[in-house]
Amino acid sequence: MTRELRSARYGAILTFILAGLLVGTMTVRIPALTDKLDLSEATVGTILLVWGLGALVTMQSMRRIMARVGSRAVLRAGGPLTALTLVGVAFAPDLPLLLVAVALFGMAFGAVDVAMNAQGSAVERAYGRPLMNGMHAGWCVGAISAGALGSLAIAVGLPFTANVALIGLVSLPVMVALGRTYLPEPPEVVTATAARRRMPPIVFLLGAIMFFAFMVEGTVADWNGLYMRDELGAPEAVAALGYPVFEVGMLIARLTGDRLRTRFGVRGMLTVSGAATAAFFAVVLMAPVALVALSAMFFVGLGVATISPLTMSLAGTATDTPGPAIAQAGAMGYAGLLLGPVAIGFLSDATSLRTALGIAVVLGVLIALAARLLPRAEPAAISTLPPVREPAEAAA
């Protein structure tokens, strides 16, 4: 059983890495996509919105699906479909077909996102100790790899279609192979009844915290570069560093987050994370030069990084079946990812971009305050199970 658990853990981490790679590849090559189909900025915004809505629609329907079939079945179907639909995005010859391909890609990813978090929760329960932050670090590795591979593709002159299709086709057999590593949920709890149960209030509180955190992440991803360039006068190359620096901060925090959770607990970590996010984003907004803002953006990444893994993990322990609760909290979170950048756009038109980005400071404060409503004690599903022994220990 120990070997199966280790295989499931590494399989879940690799799934997070591939998900980050697939989504990151499309995002990184958006400038090349605009050149390929001669798209305007408004059209690019529409494409991203369609992708996000596709993911959100799937997430909203996942409560019942996850309760019926569990995360393993969803990942075995959704993982390969995500890779295939990215290939469809690569070969879309015009805008109408691109919108269809992007919607399908978003829907497939939405299923994978919920299922891989539910699978991570199942592995975490089986191990009896926090592991979710380490799994979400895999997403950062995938996203950073997408940026590096995208830059390499640009340097060697690889066009959008070839680059994106290659990543999708290489990922496809890996996703298929990973299907053998996933843990099944206990059959007695994977029932349709679980989908119809009312969610406990804590799931909606966690969803609200995730909503705030994803609004911050979406704001950084979509508006950070423009803020650096237009408000602080940074050159294009320097402005483009903001998001990678933010992601590096997130990666470091997630690699250490599980150990910190063991020591300080979810409630304490979320409180500090929210306060740190607010404080360092305030530094970004008050920065006199781009270098100061760039340095502060690293610490914003450190602050916000562990919020979504912690809330996903806690949602997975709120009910007997982690899938439906994670689907509910995740759908609320991704609504923030969609609405945050849009709200910033409207506010910046009415005031200024610097003023509009002040929303991120408010969101950090809201995260810290909402975290105080969580129970002090760690969930029994994580804190009371004996830790899984590694093979060397088992043989001793």
N, C-alpha and C positions, 0 to 999 in steps of 0.2 A: 504493500500500500504506500510505503514511503516513496518508492520510485515513481508510482503513479502521481503522487502529490507533487513531487519535484517537476515531473514532466508537465503537469497541469499549470504549475506556477510559471515555468519558463514559456509555455505555450501562450498563457495570458499576456505575459510581458511582450512577447513577439507580436501578438495581435495588436497591442497598443502601438508598438513601433510601426507596424505596417499601416495602421489606420492613420497615424500622423504623417507617414511618408506619402500615402495616396492623396490625402487632403492637401498637404503642404505642397505637393508637386503641382496640383492645379493652381493653387494660390500664387506660387512663385512665378509661374509662367503666364500669368494674366496679361502682362504687357505684350508678350509675344502673341497671345490670343487676340488682343485688340488689333495688332498689326495684320494678323492673318485674315480676319473678317472685317477689318476697318470699322471697329466698334467705337462708339462715343463713351465718355465716362458715365453718362446716365444709363447707357445700355449695360455697361459692366455692372453697375449697381443693381440693375434688374436681374442680371444673371446670378449674382451672389444672393439676392433675395429669393429667387426661385430655388436655388440650391438649399438655402436655409429653411424655406417653407417645406420643401420635400422632406428634409430631415425631421422637422417638427411634426409634420403630419404622421410620419411613421412612429415617432416616439409616443404620440398621443394614443396610438392604437396598440402599443406594445404591452399594456397592462394585461389585457386578456390573452394575447398570444403567448407572453412569457409564462403566464400561469398555466396554460395548457401544455406547452411543449418544452419549456425550460430554455436556458441560455445556450446549451450545447447545440441543440437542433437549429436555433436561430443563427448561431455563428457558422455552423457548417454550411448553411445556405447563403447567409448574408455576406460572409467574408469573400468568397469567390465572386459573388454578384457585384460587390463594391469594386473589385479589381476590373471586372468586365465592363461595368458601366463607365469607369474612367477611360477605358479604351474607346468607348463610344463617344465620350467627350472629345478625345483626341482627333477622331476621324469625322466629327460633325462638319459638313461642308458649308452650312449656312446658319443664320441666326435661329430660325424656327426649329431646326433639328438640334441645334446646340441647346436650346432651352429644354427640349424634351430629354436630351441626354443628361443635362445637368440636374433636372428634376429627378430622374431615375437614380443618378449617382447620389444625390442627397437622400433619397428614400432608403437606398441600400445602406448608406453610411449611418443613417438614423437607427436602423435596426441593429447594426454592429455596435454602435456606441452604447446603446442600452445593454445589449447582451454581453459585451466584453466587461462592462462594469459589474453586471450581475455575476458573471463567471469569476471575476476578481473577488467579489464578495464571498462566493462559495469557497474559493481557494483559501481566502483569509479565515473563514470560519473553520475550515478543516485544519489549518495550521494552528489556530488558536492564538494568533498574534497579528498585529497590524502589518499589512503588506500593500495596501492600496496606493500609498504615495509612491512606492517604488514602481508599481505598474504604470501609474500616470507619468512617471519619469520617462518611461518608454515612449510615450506620445511626444515628449520634448525631443528625445533622440531622433524619432522619425521626422519631426518637423524641421529640426536643424539639418538632418541629412538631406531632406528635400531641398533646402536652401543651398547646401553645398553642391549637390548634384545638379541643381538647376543652374547655378553659376558656372559649373564645369561645362554643362551643355551649351550655355551661351558662349563661353570662351572658345569652344571648338566648332561653333556654328551649327549646332543641332537644332532644327526647327521645332516649334511647339508640338506638332503632330508626332514626330519621331520620339521626342523626349518623353512626352506624357504616355504614349502608347507603350513604349519600352518599359516604363515603370509599372504600368498596369499588367502587362504580359508576364513580367518577371515575378510580380507579386502573386499572380493567380495560382500557380502550383504550390507556392508556399502556404497560401491561405487554405488550400485543399488539404495539404499535409497536416496543418495545425489542427484540423478537425478531429484527429485521432487523440489529441492530448487533453481535450476539455473534460472536466468533471461533469457527471450528470447530477442534477438536483435530486434529492430524495423523492422517490415516486409518490409517497403519501402526501407530499405538500404541493406537488405540481398538478393542481386540479383547477377546473373552471370556477369552483367555489371561491378560490383565492382571489380571482379577478373581480368578483362581485362584492367582496368585503369592503366596508368603508375603511379608508386609510386612517391611521391614527394621526392626530394633529401634528405630531412631531415631523411627519413626512412633509407636510406643507410648510412648516417652519424651515426645514432644511432646504426645501425647494426655493423658498424666498431668499435664503442666504446665498444659494447657488445662483439665483437670478441676479443678485447684486454683484457677485464675483464675476459672472460671465459678462455683465455689462461693462465692468472694468476691462476685462480681457479684450472684448470686442472693440472698445474705445481705443485701447493701445494699438491693436492690430490695424485699425482702419484710419486713425487720425494722428498717430504719433509722428509719422514722417512729415505730414503736412504742417503740423505744429512746429516741428524743428526747422523746417525750411522757411515757412512764411512768417512765423512769429519771432524766431530767434536768428533768422538769417543764415542758417547752416547750409553749406553746399549739399547738393543732391546726394553725393556719396556718403557724407556724414549723417544726413537725415535718414538714410536707408539703414543705418546701423542700429537705430533705436529699437526696432522689434527683435532682431537677433540678440541684442544685449539683454532685453527683457526676457527672452526665452532661455538664455543661459542662466539668468537668476532663478527662473522657475525650475530648471533642471537641477541645479544645486540644492534648492530647497526640497524638492521632491525626493532626491536621493537620501536626504537626511531626515525627512518628515516622519517616517515610521518610528525611528528611534526617539524622536522628540515627542511623538504622541504617547509612547510608552511611559515617558517620564512626566509629561505635563497634562496629558488627557486632551480630548477633543475640545472641550469647552474653553480651556485655557489657551490652546493653540489658536482657535478661531478668534478669540478676543484680541490676542496679540497681533494676529495676521491682519484683521480689519483695521486696527489702530495703525499698524505699520504701513499698510496700503494708503491710508488717508494721509499720514504724515509725509511719506516720501513723494506721493503725487503732488502734495502741496509744494514740495521743494522743486519738482519739475516745473510747476506753473510759476514759481517765483524766481526761477533760474535766470541770471542775467546773460548767460552765454550757453551755447549748445552743449559744451563739454560737461557743465554742471548738470544739465538736464539729462544727458546721456548716462552719467554716473548714477543719478537718482533713479533712472528707469530700471537699472539693474536691481536696485533695492525694492522697487515696486514689484518686480518679478518675484523676488524672494518673499515678499509679503503675501501676495495673492496666490502663490503657487499651490499651497496645500489646502486651500479652501474647498475646491471642488472634489479632490480625492477624499477629504475627511467627511464631507457631507454625503457623498455617494456611499462611503463605507458605513456611516451611521444609518443611512436610509436602508441599507441592506440588512441591518439587524432589527429594524422596526417591526417587521412581520415575519411569519414563518417562512415565507417565500420571498427572497430578495428581489427577484425580477420586477414584479409589478410596482413595488415601492420605489425602486431605482428608476423605472420608467416614468413614474409620476414626478419625482423630484427632478429628473433629467430634463423632462419636457419643460418644466417651469424655468430651469436654468437656461436652456437654449432660447427660450423666449427673450431672455435678457440679452443674449448674444445678438439676436436679430434687432431688438428695439433700441439697444444702447447707441450704436453708431448713427441710427436714424434720428434719435432725439438730439444727439450732438449736432448733427447737420442743421436741423431746424433752429436750435438755439444759437448756433454760430451765425446763422443768417440774421437773427434778430438782435444779437449782441456782438460778440467777437468769439473767435475760436478759443482763446485763452479762458474767457469767462465760461463758455460752454463746457470746457473740460473740467471745470470745477465740480461738475456732477460726480466725477470719480472720487473726489475727496469726501463728498457727502455719502457716497456708497460705502466707502471704507468705514466711516463712522457707523452707518446702519448695520454693517456686518458685525462690528464689535458689540453693538447694543443687542442685536438679535441673538448673538452667541450666549449672552448672559441668561437667556431664557431656557437654554438647554440644561439637561440634568448634569449634575457634577460627576456622577459615577459613570465609568465606562460600561458599555453594553456587555452583558454576561456572555454573549456569543463570541466576543473577542477576548475578554479579560480573564475568563475563568477556565477555558479549555487548556489542557496541557500542551506545550509546544511540540510540534512534530520533530522527531529525532532524525538527524541526517544519517545516511547509511553507515558512516564510520561509527557513530554512536550506537546504532542499532546492533552492530556486529560485536560491540565490546561486551 
